[in-house]
Amino acid sequence: MKSKVGAGVSAMGAAVVLVAACHSSGLGSSSTSGSSGSGASSGTGSPGGTGGQSTASSGAGATMGTGGSGGAAVYPPLPSPPAQPELFYWHEAYLKVGSTTEPAASEALIDQAVAAGYTGLGLWDASVARLTWAGWDPSLLETVVAYATKKGLKILPPAAPYGSSNDLMRTNPNLAEGQRIVGSQFKVTGSTLTLVNSLPPVGNTGFESGNAVWFSFGDAGLDVDTSTAHSGSASAHFAASSSKNQRLTTPLTLTPFRQYHLGFWVKTAGFNGTLSVEALDSSNPSVQLDRLNGYTYPVQTDGDWTLYDVTFNSRESTQVLLYIGVWGGHQGDLWLDDIVLEETALVNILRRGGTPVKIYDPTTQATYAEGTDVAMIVDPAVAANGGNFDTYHTPPTIAVPSGSKLAQGQTIAIDSYAVVAPDGDEISSCMVEPDVHTWMAQNLAAIAGIFPKASSGIFLGYDEIRHMNSCALCRQQNLTAGQLLAWNVGRSVAEVNVAWPGAQLYVWSDMFDPYHNAVDNYYWVEGTIAGSWAGLPPGIIVMNWNLANLSKSLPWFAGKDPSGMQQHGFQQIIAGYYSAPDGGAEATTEMAAAMGVPGVIGAMYTTWDGNYTQMQQYADGVRSAWAAYRASVP
């Protein structure tokens, strides 16, 4: 998470869809009109259901609040900056009883932070999401919380983990968001169904025909090696290259909304680089769509022939250009052989009410029943992997029971929903599914029982949500992805208020920032995320990690963007550092971007690789710039 600073930057034009649509989207059943334009507030029901909606005649748009009164939310003016900055740090731990390093490691880190003048910590710990597990012992977590509290630190436990929901899905992996797969065809063969592969054959997948098919770019250092092979007598050889791209490529003709499997064998010798795949749809000249989103393989430095696999969904695409390659140069050698390209189906299939399965004759549209005409369709690997999802495995075999209405040789079609799993540790849950909200409420109640209310806040996990608004239940709401996310934030705020009334809320910036990830075509999200910012309630503090665009992002959340599309002012903490080599210099750069922007109240030392060596330097850099920042704000 947070691994690609600024990765989703797009032009503001993508966000102009804004929230005018929110006012007529069915986000609530009752409405009142406002004249000044602070927006609409929604209650806690379903997106099309029971919350109140207020429609503004002008201004920034819809805002999902926490109650169902129908009144417009009030956004107070931003206060003056505090005399001293709030200084948080990102505390990564796994506080499970039986740990050989805890609580000593966490207590030492807390001591280091306090000595450097930090005032709080954002906690990243899977144990918080596991508090409701049967038999889970929270005593180690309680020990560290008590220690941090005694040291005077504010603590922000994570909640609403929509960006990375794997721990939630350990209770039920079917709560994941699912991408629809439409019309996968199967032939009745004996007592089972056999998949009909609709993908036209791709040539020279074993490189026995030399440079045919795959070498159209003519990249230097990429050629056929007839002395090394996984099978046959040849393979593709990626020779050491200082800075050049080396890419195999071929066009593919796909069927929309089908699941595909790409596999190949790799051997390495002293390899130091990144092997990635892309499936680019350039049919629209104004936007390039990547159906694989640059999936990166965990290739060994020195390894014998190893099979690597991934699945992908074609979405709306019919033509893509497949790339397999190393971008930006590498050291050592890599060989690649025996490419497999085929249509697949039912890998990581989800089974819940919001991800229905339909079995039918593709010609007559006659439907067939699970359990009678076809055995129940499940993928055993979904349950076996306990909330995690691999990128590919052999699809489940589906039986045809005796007494089925299906005839031998008959072709049937199956519509289904499956997880998109190239990022197996960042799977998003469905935003509407009632069981998800039951889990959220129970987890929040458990959090409220452990963390001290007087010195803690709630850190909402809306970051890098790579998949939403795809399953049948979400699409039934007839909302854009941005509108759905805005509603969901309002639902989370209401759930927090039940468990912990008045809790101070914090949220990552990226999914509400049109200069970051609140854009069109973000990973596997269906529809624009523009307008998501309308869900941010008054008083929430934004943890802004858009370091590549702070000069635009900070004014956006301060309500000072030149577009006027987001007019509410939110207090912000710069979630900075990101393992920069010089913490002091990084703090100076970040604070320079904040000059003249109201509402910045501090900074957070944010590391995703456990590098705490620059904590003192980063804190000193923020503090040394603070007086100048205060003077710069009117």
matplotlib code that plots the C-alpha trace (Angstrom):
import matplotlib.pyplot as plt

x = [0.0, 1.1, 3.8, 3.2, 3.2, 1.2, 0.5, -3.0, -2.6, -5.0, -6.2, -8.9, -11.2, -11.8, -13.4, -15.8, -18.5, -18.7, -21.7, -24.6, -25.5, -25.4, -28.3, -30.5, -28.9, -31.3, -28.9, -31.9, -35.6, -36.5, -35.0, -34.9, -33.5, -30.7, -29.7, -26.0, -24.6, -23.0, -24.5, -26.5, -26.3, -27.2, -28.1, -27.1, -29.3, -28.6, -27.5, -31.0, -32.7, -33.5, -31.2, -32.3, -31.0, -30.7, -30.2, -28.2, -29.0, -25.3, -21.9, -19.7, -22.3, -23.4, -22.0, -22.8, -23.3, -24.0, -27.7, -30.9, -32.4, -32.1, -30.3, -27.3, -23.9, -22.2, -18.5, -16.9, -14.1, -10.5, -8.9, -5.5, -2.5, -1.6, 1.4, 3.3, 2.7, 1.1, 3.7, 2.5, 4.5, 3.3, 3.7, 3.7, 3.4, 1.7, 0.6, -0.3, 0.2, 3.2, 5.4, 9.1, 9.7, 6.6, 5.9, 9.6, 9.9, 6.8, 7.7, 11.2, 9.7, 7.4, 10.3, 12.2, 9.2, 8.6, 12.3, 12.0, 9.0, 6.2, 2.7, 0.8, 1.0, -1.1, -1.3, -1.0, -1.6, -3.6, -4.5, -7.0, -9.0, -8.9, -10.4, -13.7, -12.1, -13.2, -10.5, -8.3, -6.3, -6.0, -3.8, -0.6, -2.4, -3.8, -0.2, 1.1, -1.9, -1.5, 2.3, 1.7, -1.0, 1.3, 3.9, 1.3, 0.8, -2.5, -3.3, -5.2, -6.3, -7.4, -11.0, -13.2, -10.5, -12.0, -8.6, -7.2, -10.0, -8.2, -8.5, -12.3, -12.6, -11.0, -14.5, -16.0, -13.9, -17.1, -17.4, -14.8, -15.8, -16.3, -15.8, -18.5, -17.8, -20.4, -21.2, -18.3, -19.2, -19.0, -19.7, -21.3, -18.7, -19.6, -20.6, -18.7, -18.6, -15.6, -14.7, -14.8, -11.7, -12.8, -9.3, -7.8, -4.5, -1.3, 1.7, 5.3, 4.7, 7.7, 10.0, 10.8, 10.0, 12.7, 11.7, 8.2, 5.2, 6.7, 9.6, 8.0, 9.7, 13.2, 14.4, 18.2, 19.3, 16.1, 16.4, 15.9, 18.4, 18.7, 21.0, 18.5, 14.9, 12.2, 11.0, 11.9, 15.1, 14.6, 13.5, 13.3, 16.5, 16.5, 20.2, 21.6, 20.7, 21.7, 18.5, 16.6, 13.2, 13.0, 9.4, 7.7, 4.4, 1.5, -2.1, -5.0, -8.6, -10.8, -14.4, -15.7, -16.1, -14.3, -11.6, -8.2, -5.1, -1.6, 1.3, 4.9, 8.1, 11.1, 14.8, 17.2, 20.9, 22.0, 18.8, 18.1, 15.1, 11.3, 9.4, 6.0, 3.0, 0.6, -2.6, -3.2, -6.4, -5.7, -9.0, -9.9, -7.2, -7.9, -7.3, -5.2, -6.7, -4.5, -6.4, -3.4, -2.3, 1.4, 1.3, 4.8, 6.1, 8.3, 11.1, 14.1, 17.6, 19.0, 16.3, 15.7, 12.6, 9.6, 6.0, 4.3, 0.6, -2.0, -5.6, -7.2, -10.6, -11.1, -13.8, -15.1, -12.1, -12.1, -8.5, -5.5, -1.8, -0.1, 3.4, 5.7, 8.9, 11.4, 11.2, 14.1, 17.0, 18.2, 21.2, 21.9, 19.9, 16.3, 14.9, 11.2, 9.5, 6.3, 3.7, 0.2, -2.7, -6.2, -9.7, -10.5, -13.5, -14.6, -11.2, -11.8, -15.5, -17.5, -20.8, -23.1, -26.3, -24.6, -22.6, -25.3, -24.6, -26.7, -26.6, -28.3, -28.4, -26.6, -28.9, -32.4, -31.7, -33.4, -32.0, -30.8, -30.7, -27.7, -28.0, -30.3, -29.0, -25.5, -23.7, -23.3, -20.5, -17.9, -14.1, -12.7, -9.5, -11.5, -12.3, -9.0, -7.0, -8.6, -9.3, -6.3, -6.5, -3.9, -3.4, -4.3, -5.0, -6.7, -10.4, -12.9, -14.4, -18.2, -20.2, -23.4, -25.7, -27.7, -31.2, -29.9, -31.9, -28.5, -27.7, -24.4, -22.5, -24.7, -23.1, -24.2, -23.2, -22.4, -22.5, -20.5, -18.4, -14.8, -12.1, -9.6, -6.5, -3.2, -2.7, -3.6, -2.9, -5.0, -8.4, -11.4, -14.6, -18.0, -19.3, -22.9, -23.1, -24.9, -22.5, -19.6, -21.3, -22.1, -18.4, -17.5, -19.9, -18.6, -15.0, -15.6, -17.3, -14.2, -11.9, -13.9, -13.4, -9.6, -8.5, -8.8, -11.5, -9.9, -6.6, -7.4, -9.1, -10.3, -8.2, -10.6, -9.0, -10.1, -6.9, -6.0, -9.4, -8.6, -11.9, -15.4, -18.8, -18.6, -20.7, -24.4, -25.4, -23.2, -24.3, -27.9, -27.5, -27.1, -24.4, -21.0, -18.1, -17.5, -21.1, -21.0, -17.8, -19.3, -22.3, -20.1, -18.1, -21.3, -22.2, -18.9, -19.2, -22.6, -21.1, -18.3, -20.8, -22.7, -19.6, -17.7, -19.8, -17.8, -14.6, -12.2, -11.9, -8.9, -8.8, -6.2, -6.4, -5.9, -9.4, -10.9, -8.2, -8.6, -4.9, -4.3, -6.6, -10.1, -10.0, -11.4, -10.1, -8.4, -7.3, -10.5, -12.9, -15.9, -16.8, -15.3, -14.3, -14.9, -17.2, -16.1, -14.9, -18.6, -18.6, -16.1, -18.0, -17.2, -14.3, -12.6, -8.8, -7.2, -3.9, -2.4, 0.1, 0.1, 3.7, 4.2, 1.4, 1.2, 1.2, -2.2, -3.5, -3.2, -5.2, -7.8, -8.6, -8.3, -11.2, -8.9, -8.6, -8.9, -11.6, -14.0, -15.2, -14.3, -15.1, -15.0, -12.0, -10.5, -7.7, -4.7, -1.7, 1.0, 1.7, 5.2, 8.8, 8.2, 11.7, 13.5, 17.2, 17.3, 14.3, 15.1, 15.4, 12.1, 10.3, 11.6, 10.3, 6.9, 6.5, 7.4, 4.4, 2.2, 3.1, 0.0, -2.4, -4.7, -5.6, -2.3, -1.9, 1.2, 2.9, 3.3, 6.5, 5.2, 7.3, 6.2, 9.5, 10.1, 12.7, 12.6, 16.2, 15.1, 12.4, 14.4, 15.5, 12.0, 10.5, 13.2, 12.6, 8.8, 9.3, 12.0, 9.6, 6.5, 6.9, 7.3, 4.2, 2.1, 3.2, 2.3, -1.4, -3.7]
y = [0.0, 3.6, 2.2, 4.5, 8.1, 10.1, 7.0, 8.0, 11.6, 12.7, 15.8, 17.7, 17.2, 13.7, 15.0, 17.5, 14.8, 16.0, 15.6, 17.1, 13.5, 12.8, 15.1, 12.8, 9.5, 8.1, 8.3, 8.9, 8.8, 12.2, 15.6, 19.2, 22.1, 24.3, 27.6, 28.0, 24.8, 22.9, 19.8, 16.7, 14.5, 10.9, 8.5, 5.0, 2.9, 1.4, 3.8, 3.8, 3.5, 5.2, 8.1, 11.7, 13.7, 17.4, 19.0, 22.2, 24.7, 25.8, 25.0, 21.9, 19.2, 16.3, 15.4, 12.2, 12.9, 10.7, 11.1, 10.9, 14.2, 15.6, 18.8, 20.1, 19.5, 22.5, 22.9, 25.4, 27.7, 26.4, 27.5, 29.1, 26.6, 25.4, 26.9, 23.7, 21.0, 17.7, 15.0, 11.5, 8.5, 5.3, 2.4, -1.0, -4.1, -7.4, -7.6, -11.3, -13.1, -15.4, -12.9, -13.2, -9.5, -7.8, -5.7, -4.8, -3.7, -1.5, 0.0, 0.9, 2.5, 4.5, 5.7, 6.7, 8.7, 10.4, 11.4, 13.0, 15.0, 13.1, 13.5, 10.5, 7.3, 5.8, 2.1, -0.4, -3.8, -6.7, -7.6, -4.7, -6.3, -9.6, -8.5, -10.2, -13.5, -16.3, -16.9, -13.9, -12.6, -8.8, -8.5, -7.7, -5.0, -3.6, -3.6, -1.5, 0.8, 1.4, 2.1, 4.6, 6.3, 6.6, 8.2, 10.9, 9.7, 10.0, 6.7, 6.2, 2.6, 1.5, 0.9, 0.5, -1.4, -1.0, -0.6, -3.9, -6.1, -9.4, -9.7, -9.0, -11.7, -14.3, -14.7, -15.0, -14.6, -14.2, -10.6, -9.5, -7.2, -9.2, -8.5, -9.9, -12.6, -12.9, -15.8, -18.2, -21.2, -24.9, -28.1, -31.1, -33.9, -37.0, -36.1, -32.7, -29.4, -28.6, -24.9, -23.7, -21.6, -18.7, -17.1, -17.4, -19.3, -17.3, -18.4, -19.2, -19.4, -21.7, -19.5, -22.5, -20.3, -17.7, -14.1, -14.6, -13.0, -11.6, -9.3, -6.5, -3.8, -5.1, -4.1, -4.5, -7.4, -9.4, -12.3, -16.1, -18.3, -21.8, -23.1, -22.7, -23.9, -25.1, -27.4, -27.8, -26.1, -22.3, -19.6, -15.8, -14.3, -11.0, -10.1, -7.6, -4.0, -0.8, 1.2, 0.0, -1.6, -5.3, -6.3, -9.3, -8.2, -9.7, -8.5, -10.5, -10.6, -10.9, -11.3, -8.6, -9.5, -12.8, -14.3, -15.1, -16.9, -16.0, -18.3, -18.8, -20.3, -18.2, -19.0, -16.4, -16.0, -12.9, -11.1, -7.8, -6.1, -6.2, -8.5, -7.1, -7.7, -5.3, -5.8, -2.4, -1.3, 1.7, 1.6, 5.0, 7.5, 9.7, 7.0, 3.9, 1.1, -1.5, -4.8, -6.1, -2.9, -3.6, -6.8, -7.5, -11.0, -11.9, -13.3, -14.8, -13.5, -17.0, -19.6, -22.6, -22.9, -21.6, -21.2, -17.8, -17.3, -14.5, -14.1, -11.0, -9.8, -8.3, -5.8, -4.0, -4.7, -6.6, -5.9, -5.5, -5.5, -7.9, -7.0, -9.2, -7.4, -5.7, -1.9, 0.5, -2.0, -4.8, -6.7, -10.4, -12.7, -13.9, -16.6, -17.0, -20.0, -21.9, -19.1, -20.2, -17.9, -19.1, -18.2, -19.6, -19.3, -19.8, -19.1, -17.3, -17.3, -15.5, -16.9, -14.4, -12.7, -9.8, -12.1, -14.3, -17.2, -17.7, -20.9, -20.7, -21.8, -19.0, -19.5, -20.0, -18.3, -21.2, -21.3, -24.2, -24.8, -25.4, -28.6, -30.1, -29.6, -28.6, -29.2, -26.3, -24.1, -23.2, -22.8, -24.7, -22.6, -19.5, -21.0, -22.8, -19.6, -17.9, -14.4, -14.3, -15.0, -16.3, -15.0, -18.4, -22.0, -24.8, -24.0, -26.1, -29.0, -28.7, -31.9, -32.6, -34.7, -37.6, -36.5, -33.2, -31.6, -31.0, -33.2, -34.7, -32.3, -29.3, -25.9, -23.8, -20.3, -19.2, -15.7, -15.3, -12.9, -13.4, -11.6, -9.7, -10.9, -9.6, -7.7, -10.5, -8.6, -5.6, -7.0, -4.7, -5.8, -5.0, -1.6, -2.4, -6.1, -6.1, -8.7, -6.3, -3.6, -6.1, -6.9, -3.2, -2.5, -5.4, -4.4, -0.8, -1.9, -4.0, -1.1, 1.2, -1.3, -1.1, 2.3, 5.3, 7.6, 10.7, 10.3, 8.4, 8.8, 6.5, 6.1, 5.1, 2.8, 4.4, 4.1, 2.5, 0.9, -0.8, -2.5, -1.2, -0.7, -4.0, -6.7, -7.0, -5.5, -2.4, -1.9, -2.2, 1.1, 3.0, 5.2, 6.2, 4.7, 8.2, 8.4, 4.9, 5.7, 8.9, 7.0, 4.4, 7.0, 8.3, 4.8, 4.3, 7.6, 6.5, 3.2, 4.9, 7.2, 4.2, 2.5, 5.7, 8.8, 12.0, 10.2, 12.3, 10.8, 10.7, 9.4, 8.9, 11.5, 9.6, 8.3, 11.8, 13.6, 14.2, 14.9, 11.4, 8.3, 9.9, 9.6, 7.6, 4.1, 3.5, -0.2, -2.3, 0.3, 0.6, 4.2, 7.5, 8.1, 11.8, 13.2, 10.9, 13.9, 14.8, 12.1, 13.7, 14.9, 18.1, 17.8, 14.9, 15.3, 14.3, 12.5, 13.8, 11.5, 12.9, 13.9, 14.2, 16.8, 18.5, 21.9, 21.0, 18.5, 20.6, 23.5, 21.0, 19.8, 23.3, 24.3, 26.6, 24.7, 27.1, 24.9, 25.6, 22.0, 21.3, 24.3, 22.8, 23.3, 20.2, 20.2, 18.2, 16.3, 15.8, 12.0, 12.4, 11.0, 7.7, 6.4, 9.4, 9.3, 12.6, 13.1, 16.7, 17.7, 15.8, 17.7, 21.0, 20.2, 19.1, 22.1, 24.4, 23.0, 23.9, 27.6, 29.8, 26.9, 27.0, 24.1, 22.1, 21.1, 18.8, 15.9, 12.1, 10.2, 7.5, 4.4, 1.2, -0.6, -0.2, 2.5, 4.7, 6.0, 9.5, 10.1, 12.8, 14.6, 14.6, 16.0, 18.7, 19.6, 20.1, 22.1, 24.3, 25.3, 25.7, 29.4, 30.3, 28.2, 29.9, 33.3, 32.4, 31.6, 34.6]
z = [0.0, -0.7, -2.9, -5.9, -4.8, -7.3, -9.5, -10.3, -11.3, -14.1, -15.7, -13.8, -16.8, -15.6, -12.5, -14.0, -13.9, -10.3, -8.1, -10.0, -10.7, -7.0, -6.5, -8.6, -7.9, -5.4, -2.5, -0.1, -0.2, 1.2, 0.3, 1.3, -0.6, 0.5, -1.1, -0.3, -1.7, 1.2, -0.3, 0.4, 3.5, 3.5, 6.3, 7.0, 4.8, 1.4, -1.4, -2.8, 0.5, 3.8, 4.4, 4.0, 1.0, 0.7, -2.6, -3.0, -5.7, -6.1, -4.8, -4.3, -4.3, -2.2, 1.1, 2.9, 6.5, 9.5, 10.2, 8.4, 9.2, 5.7, 6.9, 5.0, 6.6, 8.0, 7.2, 9.7, 8.5, 8.9, 12.2, 12.4, 12.5, 15.9, 17.7, 17.2, 14.6, 15.4, 14.6, 14.0, 12.8, 11.1, 13.5, 11.8, 14.1, 14.5, 18.2, 18.4, 21.7, 21.3, 19.4, 20.2, 19.5, 21.0, 23.0, 23.3, 19.6, 19.7, 23.1, 21.8, 18.7, 20.9, 23.1, 19.9, 18.7, 22.0, 22.3, 18.8, 19.8, 18.1, 19.5, 18.0, 16.0, 13.2, 13.9, 11.1, 12.8, 11.5, 15.1, 15.2, 12.3, 14.2, 17.4, 16.7, 15.8, 18.1, 20.7, 19.6, 22.6, 22.5, 25.6, 23.7, 21.8, 25.1, 26.5, 23.7, 23.7, 27.4, 27.0, 24.2, 26.2, 29.2, 27.0, 25.9, 22.3, 20.5, 18.9, 15.6, 15.1, 11.6, 10.8, 7.7, 5.7, 2.3, 0.5, 1.9, 3.2, 3.4, 7.2, 6.9, 4.3, 6.5, 8.0, 4.6, 1.4, -0.6, 0.7, -1.8, -4.6, -7.8, -11.5, -13.7, -16.2, -19.0, -21.2, -20.5, -22.6, -21.6, -23.4, -21.7, -21.9, -20.1, -16.5, -16.4, -18.1, -20.4, -21.0, -24.6, -25.2, -27.4, -27.6, -31.1, -31.0, -30.6, -32.5, -31.6, -27.8, -27.5, -29.7, -32.0, -35.0, -34.2, -34.0, -35.3, -33.7, -30.4, -31.4, -33.3, -31.3, -32.1, -28.6, -28.2, -26.0, -26.5, -28.8, -29.2, -27.5, -29.0, -26.3, -23.4, -23.2, -20.9, -23.6, -27.2, -28.4, -27.9, -25.5, -25.4, -23.8, -22.0, -21.8, -19.4, -20.4, -18.6, -19.3, -22.3, -22.4, -23.6, -24.6, -26.1, -27.6, -29.6, -30.3, -28.8, -29.8, -26.7, -25.8, -23.4, -19.8, -19.9, -17.7, -19.3, -18.1, -19.0, -17.9, -18.8, -17.6, -16.4, -15.7, -14.3, -13.6, -11.6, -12.6, -10.9, -12.6, -12.8, -15.1, -15.8, -18.1, -19.6, -21.7, -23.3, -25.1, -27.2, -29.2, -27.7, -28.7, -25.7, -23.0, -22.8, -20.7, -19.1, -18.4, -16.4, -14.8, -15.0, -12.9, -11.6, -11.1, -8.0, -10.1, -8.3, -8.8, -9.6, -10.4, -12.4, -14.6, -12.7, -13.8, -13.3, -13.9, -13.7, -14.7, -16.0, -17.1, -20.5, -19.3, -22.3, -24.5, -27.7, -28.9, -26.6, -27.1, -24.7, -23.4, -21.4, -20.6, -18.5, -18.5, -17.6, -17.8, -15.6, -14.6, -15.3, -17.6, -17.9, -20.2, -20.9, -22.6, -23.2, -23.0, -22.3, -23.4, -23.0, -21.8, -18.4, -16.1, -12.5, -11.0, -7.6, -8.3, -5.5, -4.1, -2.3, -3.1, -4.8, -7.1, -8.7, -11.1, -14.2, -16.3, -19.7, -23.3, -25.2, -28.2, -26.7, -23.4, -21.6, -18.0, -15.9, -12.2, -9.9, -7.9, -10.5, -14.0, -12.9, -9.6, -7.2, -8.7, -6.1, -6.2, -3.3, -3.4, -2.3, 1.1, 1.4, 1.0, 4.0, 2.7, 0.4, -3.4, -5.7, -9.2, -10.8, -10.1, -12.0, -12.4, -10.4, -12.3, -12.5, -12.5, -14.4, -12.1, -13.3, -14.2, -15.6, -18.5, -20.3, -23.2, -24.2, -26.4, -25.5, -25.1, -22.2, -20.9, -17.4, -16.0, -12.8, -10.7, -9.6, -7.7, -9.8, -7.9, -9.4, -6.1, -3.7, -0.5, -1.6, -2.3, -1.6, -0.1, -1.5, -0.3, -0.1, 1.1, 4.5, 6.0, 5.3, 7.3, 10.1, 10.3, 10.3, 13.1, 15.2, 14.6, 15.6, 18.8, 19.6, 18.8, 21.1, 23.9, 23.8, 22.7, 25.1, 23.8, 25.3, 23.4, 20.2, 16.9, 14.1, 10.9, 8.1, 5.6, 2.3, 0.3, -3.0, -3.4, -6.7, -7.3, -6.6, -8.3, -10.2, -8.5, -9.2, -5.8, -6.3, -9.9, -8.9, -7.0, -10.4, -9.0, -10.3, -8.3, -6.8, -5.7, -4.2, -2.3, -1.0, 0.3, 1.8, 3.7, 5.2, 6.2, 7.9, 9.8, 11.1, 12.2, 14.0, 15.8, 17.1, 18.5, 19.5, 19.4, 18.7, 17.7, 15.7, 12.2, 9.9, 6.3, 3.6, 0.9, -2.4, -3.1, -2.7, -4.7, -8.5, -8.6, -7.3, -7.4, -7.6, -11.4, -14.3, -15.1, -11.8, -11.8, -11.9, -10.6, -12.9, -13.7, -12.5, -8.9, -9.4, -6.8, -4.0, -2.1, -1.5, 1.1, 3.4, 6.5, 8.4, 10.8, 9.3, 9.1, 5.8, 5.8, 2.5, 0.9, -2.6, -2.3, -6.1, -6.3, -2.8, -4.4, -6.0, -3.5, -0.4, -1.9, -3.1, 0.4, 1.8, -0.5, -2.5, -5.8, -8.8, -10.3, -7.4, -7.6, -3.9, -1.7, 1.8, 4.0, 5.7, 8.2, 6.8, 8.0, 5.4, 5.4, 4.2, 4.3, 2.4, 3.1, 1.6, 2.0, 4.0, 6.3, 7.1, 3.4, 2.6, 5.4, 4.1, 0.6, 1.9, 4.0, 1.1, -0.8, 2.2, 2.3, 2.0, 2.2, 5.3, 7.4, 7.6, 11.2, 11.1, 9.4, 9.7, 9.3, 6.9, 6.1, 4.4, 4.8, 8.5, 8.1, 11.2, 10.9, 9.9, 12.5, 14.3, 11.2, 9.7, 12.9, 13.1, 9.5, 10.0, 13.2, 11.7, 8.9, 11.1, 12.0, 8.4, 7.5, 10.2, 8.9, 5.4, 6.2, 6.2]

ax = plt.figure().add_subplot(projection="3d")
ax.plot(x, y, z, "-o")
ax.set_aspect("equal")
plt.show()
